[in-house]
Amino acid sequence: MNDTNTVVLVGRVVRDVDVTSVRRLSTGTTVLNFSIACNKSVKKGDEWREKSSFFDIVFYGRHAESVQPYLVKGKQVAV
């Protein structure tokens, strides 16, 4: 029996994705790099604090080309 791991990240885009975030490999495959921030509330003593975790995301091929126009700073995304 094989183990299966599934990760779903829901967060906000850290910065606008622009032309410098996209590149092409020698094979012609498009590569898109961007980061998202996922926040959670943590209770310390009697007060709640926000804790952020940052994740670097890489899309390849047609996925990279199709999502690029929608990735603007602050936009909520699920990966």
C-alpha positions as CSV (number, residue, x, y, z in Angstrom):
1,M,0.0,0.0,0.0
2,N,1.3,3.4,-1.0
3,D,1.1,6.5,1.3
4,T,-0.5,9.6,-0.1
5,N,0.3,13.1,1.0
6,T,-1.9,16.0,0.0
7,V,-1.1,19.7,0.8
8,V,-3.4,22.5,0.2
9,L,-2.1,26.0,0.8
10,V,-4.5,29.0,0.9
11,G,-2.8,32.3,1.3
12,R,-2.2,35.7,-0.3
13,V,0.3,36.6,-3.0
14,V,3.2,38.4,-1.4
15,R,4.2,40.6,-4.4
16,D,2.9,41.3,-7.9
17,V,4.0,38.7,-10.4
18,D,5.7,40.5,-13.3
19,V,7.9,39.7,-16.3
20,T,10.9,39.0,-14.1
21,S,9.0,36.2,-12.3
22,V,8.5,34.3,-15.6
23,R,11.3,32.6,-17.5
24,R,11.7,29.9,-20.2
25,L,13.8,26.8,-20.0
26,S,16.0,25.8,-22.9
27,T,13.3,23.2,-23.8
28,G,10.7,26.1,-24.2
29,T,8.8,25.3,-21.0
30,T,7.5,28.3,-19.1
31,V,8.4,28.6,-15.4
32,L,6.6,31.0,-13.0
33,N,7.9,31.7,-9.5
34,F,5.9,33.5,-6.8
35,S,5.4,33.4,-3.0
36,I,2.3,33.3,-0.8
37,A,1.8,34.1,2.9
38,C,-0.5,31.9,5.0
39,N,-1.6,33.5,8.3
40,K,-2.9,31.8,11.4
41,S,-3.9,33.1,14.8
42,V,-1.9,31.9,17.8
43,K,-2.9,32.5,21.4
44,K,-0.1,33.7,23.7
45,G,-1.3,34.1,27.2
46,D,-4.5,36.1,27.0
47,E,-4.0,37.7,23.6
48,W,-4.2,36.4,20.0
49,R,-1.3,37.1,17.6
50,E,-1.0,36.6,13.9
51,K,1.7,34.2,12.7
52,S,2.7,34.2,9.0
53,S,4.3,31.3,7.1
54,F,5.7,32.0,3.6
55,F,5.8,29.5,0.8
56,D,7.6,29.7,-2.6
57,I,5.5,28.3,-5.4
58,V,6.7,27.2,-8.9
59,F,4.3,26.6,-11.8
60,Y,5.5,25.0,-15.1
61,G,4.1,24.9,-18.6
62,R,0.6,26.0,-19.4
63,H,-0.3,26.4,-15.8
64,A,2.4,29.1,-15.5
65,E,1.1,30.9,-18.6
66,S,-2.5,30.8,-17.6
67,V,-2.3,32.0,-14.0
68,Q,0.2,34.8,-14.4
69,P,-2.2,37.7,-15.1
70,Y,-4.2,36.9,-12.0
71,L,-1.4,36.9,-9.5
72,V,-1.3,40.4,-8.0
73,K,-0.2,41.4,-4.5
74,G,-2.8,40.6,-1.8
75,K,-4.9,38.3,-4.0
76,Q,-6.0,35.2,-2.2
77,V,-5.1,31.9,-3.9
78,A,-5.3,28.2,-3.2
79,V,-2.5,25.9,-4.4
